[in-house]
């Protein structure tokens, strides 16, 4: 699974991409916070790593922490 930061529907999101058994690419967006596209443009595409799944916490390569909205309960 590949996880990166992305922008969708006025939210900074964690985009999780994985390949289904039939070869199709599956994508799920998990909102982090409401933001403008200009505000998060520099963050989009940056890889992130899950460090605490229960709390919905991800960290990028520079050590910046991103917590999913509602601890990942909202997709």
Phi and psi in degrees as a GROMACS rama.xvg file:
@    title "Ramachandran Plot"
@    xaxis  label "Phi"
@    yaxis  label "Psi"
@TYPE xy
-112.016  130.812  UNK-2
-124.244  129.703  UNK-3
-139.686  165.974  UNK-4
-84.4339  144.14  UNK-5
-149.204  173.37  UNK-6
-124.103  130.006  UNK-7
-154.267  129.971  UNK-8
49.5009  50.4124  UNK-9
68.6379  20.8957  UNK-10
-130.854  141.599  UNK-11
-73.9562  130.714  UNK-12
-133.093  159.899  UNK-13
-96.1901  122.972  UNK-14
-98.6835  120.219  UNK-15
-105.713  120.696  UNK-16
-116.128  133.641  UNK-17
-146.885  159.997  UNK-18
-99.9463  127.94  UNK-19
-75.5259  160.915  UNK-20
-55.004  -28.6559  UNK-21
-84.9621  4.47582  UNK-22
92.4112  -6.21613  UNK-23
-75.4539  145.038  UNK-24
-84.6051  124.506  UNK-25
-104.458  136.896  UNK-26
-127.982  135.697  UNK-27
-132.739  134.246  UNK-28
-107.404  129.995  UNK-29
-116.828  117.027  UNK-30
-68.3869  140.758  UNK-31
-101.685  -55.3195  UNK-32
-164.001  158.129  UNK-33
-69.7204  138.097  UNK-34
-160.684  160.762  UNK-35
-87.3646  154.675  UNK-36
-61.894  -39.0983  UNK-37
-62.7088  -36.5611  UNK-38
-65.7615  -36.0765  UNK-39
-109.603  4.80427  UNK-40
-53.6582  -41.0263  UNK-41
-69.9308  -21.1602  UNK-42
-86.143  -26.3843  UNK-43
-60.4317  133.056  UNK-44
91.387  -10.0365  UNK-45
-70.9698  127.328  UNK-46
-68.4302  143.037  UNK-47
-130.503  154.885  UNK-48
-122.271  135.021  UNK-49
-72.3703  126.332  UNK-50
-112.156  -16.4082  UNK-51
-154.48  96.575  UNK-52
-64.9447  -38.5481  UNK-53
-62.9803  -34.6943  UNK-54
-96.5825  -5.05188  UNK-55
67.0632  41.969  UNK-56
-105.979  130.348  UNK-57
-124.39  153.566  UNK-58
-131.254  139.064  UNK-59
-91.894  -178.156  UNK-60
-62.9878  -24.5724  UNK-61
-91.8906  0.556162  UNK-62
89.9771  5.49444  UNK-63
-70.8862  136.073  UNK-64
-101.289  136.485  UNK-65
-130.139  123.787  UNK-66
-109.373  132.227  UNK-67
-64.6779  146.323  UNK-68
-59.5943  134.42  UNK-69
54.1939  33.3014  UNK-70
55.4826  33.0087  UNK-71
86.334  7.76535  UNK-72
-75.9976  -21.0933  UNK-73
-102.935  133.383  UNK-74
